[in-house]
């Protein structure tokens, strides 16, 4: 099974981003647009884990349960941009302004899973939501122009005090995500 650790998104944020995608999709229909109902903020991608290895799954669950932060993570979803940049767009994203504890939380999850054989990320954690993937930026000129008007647009906010272990199930219609377990990470919270 393929696993990852992520925050879920509030319904209002999903709706706002779904409306944005409906607005942008006609400008670049060849892009692979993300379904709003499957959006999440990935904190750590684990990849394939043997679904017969109950001990490994138990160790992952135990490691994640030990991760804590002093406060909930506050996030504002704002703006649209591109990776690697607007001249060579490959990924369309929604930016996230977050409280200072998000990056250390992602790092702590990374470090908690390292002893279990999951290599730490070699790139800095950049909080964002992927909206679409483009093949070599083809047909993206209109999309890039439209995004210039969206750099400050707000798509809502979230205050998260738990993250989740998800299973990704690959289907011909796209990936489906199943929440396996939730972890309250705020110290002292019940």
Secondary structure by P-SEA (a helix, b strand, c coil): cbbbbbccccaaaaaaaaaaaaacccccccccccccccbbbbccccccccccaaaaaaaaaaaaaaccccccbbbbbbbbbbccccccccbbbbbbbcccaaaaaaaaaaaaacccccccccccbbbbbbcccccccccaaaaaaaaccccccccccccccbbbbbbbbbccccbbbbbccccccccccc
